[in-house]
Amino acid sequence: MTLALPAADTVAHSDNEVRLIAAALLGIAAIIVLIVWRKMHPFLALTLGSAVLAVVAGIPLTDTFTAFTDGLGSTVGSVGTLIAFGAIIGRLLIDSGGADQIVDTVLARTPGPRLPWAMALIAFVVGIPLFFEVGIVLLIPVVMIVARRAGRPLILLGVPAMAGLSALHGLVPPHPGPLLAIDAVGADLGLTLGLGLLVAVPTVIIAGPVAARFMARWVPIEAPEPLGGDDEEREGTRPSFAASVAVILLPVVLMLLRTVVETVAPEDTTNLFVHAALFIGQPIVALLVTVLVAMYVFGFRLGLDTNRVTDRVGASLGPIAGILLIVGAGGGFKQTLVDSGIATIIASWIQHAAVPTLLAAWLVAVAVRLATGSATVATITAAGIMAPLATGMPSVEVALLVLAIGAGSVFLSHVNDAGFWLVKEYFGMSVGQTFRTWSLMETLLSVTAMVVICVIAIAFGVF
């Protein structure tokens, strides 16, 4: 069997297409088996799956982890910093009472019939800087309290909140999945963020408040008492509603401003405003600025000293260590797919098939999501496979490619997904009830998002 000569930035590997495809299938299968049946941590599963892929693809043993370590390092370097900044902002928002202030303000101005829409709005806004699991822990007690006080079915208010969090998790940076896909296919972050929000709004409406009306009839459960009794007001001064929302939206505004300026400004301009907007709108700069603003608004302005603010910042970084390792390992697996030539082969097949690129990306992410239960692993795998196809695409199509992958990554959460059990236990539902609510909501969210993405693609003439 012949070996392909290595390019400057790749490693030697077999040039037999059948062997390379077998390598991809065995590598993905190894990850699925280790995660689903052996309950291995995704970081180790992705590392071992990359090794299986490399060996079967004919990469020399001495170079088994060359592509993996390169991909891990570049991914953590580019994506990991943004995740860390997002974690800091989220922790400061929660600990200062800013999240509570947003919740209380919206609910105080919302009549009973509009509560499902209010819960979706709260989840949508609060979910921008928060990881999905943190958002669940933060919002589910609020959902229970509001449902009990208003005498509303728990599912009627819970599903819209979960839809808001899940849509943001799958479609909008700075969440890890979208960031990883953006990095893998070379999409513009600001453009992807703007289109992601555009896709997320109708998706949350349909999968949230609209769908919840029917699900509440199928699963008419009442809200249980929250752990620790009823809610209590947070002690001390809280930031205002306006200040809390402004900090959350600051990085969004800065990155979108950069995208607009890039689109309308001449390339050779010397305008200082244009250069400032391009600099401050870079993802790492926008989030760093927001971290500094959050430290002031959610810390120093409330009377906290430097030590307490620093402690809160430090406390936000420990819980994301596992996330960073998983995301980094995912980048390593993606790079092994690319450097072995497998991604190019699969991308070529998709290109010559009758399936549109955006739909193919969604289907690949759906397949891996169903098999592993992990939205992150689904995003990693689909982004690695689709990356070669992104070369030469219009920037709008590349952004929509990221969103199609993200939409597929949240399809049908079931028993192999930790989120399935988290929602089940928090809401006190049976497995069947969880399928009829949470799993159905995730599926509806994924399909609706893909439909909206296709509509936008047709409008831009890239579908």
N, C-alpha and C positions, 0 to 999 in steps of 0.2 A: 504494500500500500504506500502510495507516495505521500510526501508531506509538502504542504505549501510553504514557500519561503516566507519568513516573517517580514512584515512591514516594519517601519522604523518604530512604531508605537504599539506593536502587537507581539504575540509570541507565536512560535511554530505550532502548526496544528494540521490535522488531516484535511485533505481537500475532497474527501469522499462525502457527498451530500447525505447519503443514507446514514453513514456513521455519525455525522454531525447532528442530524435530526434525532437519531437514537440517543445521542449524548444529551440533547436538550430535554427530551422526554424523561430519560432516567434521572437527570439532575432535578427536574421539577417533581418527579415522582418521589425521589428521596426526601425532598423537603416536605411534601405532603405526608408521607408515612411518618417521618420523625415528629412533625407537629401534631398530626391528628391522632395517630395510634400510639406513638411512644411518648407523647406529651413533652417533647423536648422544647427547650426555650428556642424561639425563632432565630436568635442570633447564632446559636450553635447549629441549628438545622440549616440555615442559609449558608453557613461556612462549609459544612459537610456536603451540602448539595452542590456548591460551587466546585468542590474537590472532585466529586463524582463526575460532574459535567466535564471538567478539564481533562481528567484521565481518559474518559471514554472518547473525547474529541481528539485524542492523540497528542495532547500537549505534553511535552517532556515532564517527567516527575519533578525535576529540579525547578520547573517553572509553574508547577501546579497552582501556587497561590500568588503568582506575580500579578496577573490581571486583578485578582480579588483584592489584594492589598492596595493596588493603585486605585481601584474604584472606591474602596472603603475610605482611603485617605482623602480623595477629592470630594467625595460626597459629604463626609463629616466637615471638611473645610468649608464647603459652600453652603450646604443645607443645615448642618449642625449648629452653626452660629445663629442662624435665623430662628431655629427652634428654641435655642437657649434664651434669646431675647424675648420671644413670645411667651415663654414660661415665666420670665421675670415680670412682664407686664401683667399676665394673668394672676400671679400670686399677689402682687401689690394691689390689684383691683379687688380681689377677694378679701384680703386681710384688712384693708382700709375701710371696708363697708361700702365701697363704690358699687359693687354688684348688687348688694342689698338695696342701695339707693335707687338704682335703675328699676329693679323689680317693684319696689314699693310705689315709686312715682307712677309707673305705667298702670299698675293695678288700681291705684287710688282714683284714676281718671277713666276707668273702664267699666261700663255697665255690664251686668251679668251675661246677657246674650253674646257679648263680644269678648268674653274671657278667653275662648280658644284662640282667637286672633291675637289677643294680648300676649298669651303664652308663647305663641309662635314668634311674635315680634321680640319679646324678651330673649328667647333662645337665639334668635338671629343676631341680635346686637351683642349680647354677652358672649356668644359663641365665636365671634371673630378672633379674639386673642386666646381663647381657652382651648386646651385639648379636650377631646370628646369625653373621656372618662371624668375629667375634672368638671366639665359642664353638667354631666349627669349627676354627680355627687352634689353639685351646687343647686341644681334646679329641681330635682325630684322632691326633696322635702318641701320646697316652695309650692310645687304642684299639688302635693297632698294637702297642705294647709289651706290653699285657696279653694281646692275642690270641696274640702270639708266645710269650710265657712260659708261657701256659696251654695252648698247643697247640690253640686253638680257631679255627674259621674266622673270617676278618676280618669278613664280613658279619653273622655271628651277634652280634657285639658292636658293630659299627659302626652298623647300622640302628637299634637302640634309642637310641643316643646321638644320632643325627641326628633321630629322632622327637621326643625330648625337647626338643632345641633348636628345632626347627621349630614345634612346638606352642606353646611359649612365645612365639616370634617372632610368630605369627599371632594369638594369643588373649589374651595377658596383658600389660598395661602394667607397667613403663614402656617397652616396646618401641614404636618409632615408629608402626607401623601401627595398633595398637589405640588409642594416644593420639590419633592423627589422627582416627580414626572417632569416638571419644568426644567430641572437640571439635566435630566436624561435626554430630552428631545431638543433642548436649546430654545425653549419658548421664552417670550418676553413676559416677565413677571407682572408688570403693571397691566399689560393688556389682558393677560390671563385672569388677573384679579378682577378687572372690570367686567369681563365677559362672564366670569364665574358668579359674580353677584347678580348679573342680569339673568343668568340661568337659574340661580338659586331661588329668586323671588317667586316666580310662578310655580316652581317645583315644590317649595315649602307650602304654598297655598293649597295646592291640590293634594299633596301627600299628608298635609297637616290638618288644618281646620275643616276642609271639605271632607276628607276621608274619615276624620274622627267622628263625624255625625253618625256614620253608619257603624263604625267599629264599636261605639259606645252602646249601640243596641245589641250587638252580638256578644259583648263582654260587659254587662252592666254591673261592674263592681264598684263599691264605695271606697273612699279613701280611708286607709287605716290611720291609727294614731302614729305620728312620727316618733322615731326613737328619741328618748329623752324628754317626751312630753311636747307641749305646744311650743310654737316659736316664741323667741324672746328678742327684744330689741337689742342690737349691738351697743355696747357701752362706748362712750366717747364720741367725738365729733366725726361725722362722715363727710366725704366730699359731696358736692352738689350733683344733681342729676346732669346738668349741663357739662360740668367739668368731667364727670365720669365718661359720658358718651363722647366728648371731644377727644379724650385721650385714646379711647378705643378706635375712633375713626381717623386719628391723625396719620398713622402709617398708610392707611388706605388712600387718603387724600394726597399725600406726598407722592406715592407711587403712581397714582392715576395722573397727577399733574405732570410727572416726568413723561408718561406715555403721550399725553396730549401735546406737550412741547416738542417731543421728538417727531411727532407727526406733522406739525404745522411749521416748525422753525426750519430755515435753510441750514444745510449741513455746515457751511462755512461762516456762520454768524459769529459775531464777536459780542453780542448782547450779553451783559453781565447777568441779567435775570434768567436768560435761557441757560447759561452755564450753571448758575446756582440751582435752578430747578432740576437740571440733569444730574447734578451731584447729590443733592439732598433727596432726590427720588430714587436713588439706588436702594435696593432692598435692605442691604446691611446698614446703610446710613439712615434710612427712614426709620428702621426699627431701633437703632441705637439712639437716635434723637427721641423717639417715643419712650424708650426706657428712662432716659434722663428726665424727661417731662413727667413721667409716671412717678419717679422717685420724689420729685418735688410736690406734685399735686396730691399723691396718695401717701406721702410721708412727711417731708419737712413742713409743708404748708399746714398739716394737721397737728404740728407740734412735736413730731417724733424727732429724736436726736439721731445723729449719724449712725451710732451703733445699732439702733433698732431697725433702721432702714436697711443697713448692711446685712443684718441677720435675716430679714425677710428676703432679700435678694439671694443670699446664700441658701436659704431653705428651699427656694424655687428650683435650684439646679440639681439637687440630689435625686428627686423623683424622675427626672428625665434621662438619667444615665442609661437605663435600659432602652428607652426609645432611641437615643442616639446610636447605641450599638446595633439595634435592629435596622435602623435606617442606613447606617454605614455598611452593615453586612449586605443589605439589599443593593446598595450601590456596587459592592464587590461582585455580587452575583450578576447584576446587570452588565458590568464590565467584562466578566468572563464570557457571557453570552455574546457580547460584541466582538471581543478580541479573538474568540474561537471561530468567528465567521458564521455562527449559527443565526444570529439576528439578521444578517444580510440575506441569508438564504430564505428564511421565513418571510422577511419583508418583500423579497422578490416574488415569492409565491402569491402573497396577498396582492401585490401590485398587478400581477397578471390574472388574478381571479376576478370574478364578477362582483365581489363584495366591496363596497366603498370603504376607503381607508378608515373613516371615523367609525363606521359600524364594525369593522374588523377589530379595531382597538377596543371597543366596548365588549365585544364577544369574548376576546381573549381575557380581559379583566374579569368578566362574569365567570368564565370557566375556572380560573384560578381561585376566585373568591369562593365559589361553591365547594371547591376541593379542599381549601385550606382554612376557610373561615376568617382569613386575615385580609383586611382591606389594604394594609401596607404591602403584604407579599403580592397581592393581586396587582397593585400599582407598580411595584418594582418589576415584576415579570413582564407585564404588558408594555411598560415604558421601554424596557430593554429590547423587546422584540420589535417595537414600532419605531425605535430611534432612527434606524437607517432610512426609513421612509420620510422622516421629517426634513431631511436634507433637501434644500431647494424649494420647500413649501412656502407659500405666503405666510406672513407672521400671524394673520388671523386664523388660518387653518391649523397652524402648529398649536396655537392657544386652544382651539377647539379640540384638537387631538388630546391634549392634556385633560380637558374637561370630560371627553368621552371615556378616557381611561378611569377618571375619578368616578364618573357615574356608574360604570361597570363594577368598580371596586366595592360598592355598598349594596349590591344586589343580594336579596334573600339571605339575610342573617339567619343562621339556624344553629343546631346544637354544637357545631364545632367552632362557634364564635363566642369569645368571652363576653362580648356585649349582649348576646342573647340571654345569658344567665344573669348578668348584672341587672338588666331591665326586669327579668322575670322575678328575681328575688326582691328588688326594691318595690315593685308594684304588687307583690304577693299573688302572682298569677300562676296558673298551671301551665304545663308545657303547651297544651293545646291552645289555651288562651293567648299565650305569647306568640304562637304561630299566627293566630287570627288578628293580632294587633301589630306587634313590633315587626315580625317577619314580613307581613303583608305591607306594612308601611314602607319598609326598606325597599321592597321590590317595586312598589308604586313610585317611590322616589327615584329609583334608578331609571325606570322606564320613562317617566315624565321628563327627567333631566335630559335623557338621550333624545327624546322627541323635540324638546326646545333647542338643543344643540343642532339638530338637523335643520330646524326652521331657520336658525341664525346662519348656518352654513349656506343654505339655499339663498337667503337674503344677500349674502356677501358673494355669491356665485362660486363657492369653493366645494360644493357637494355634488 
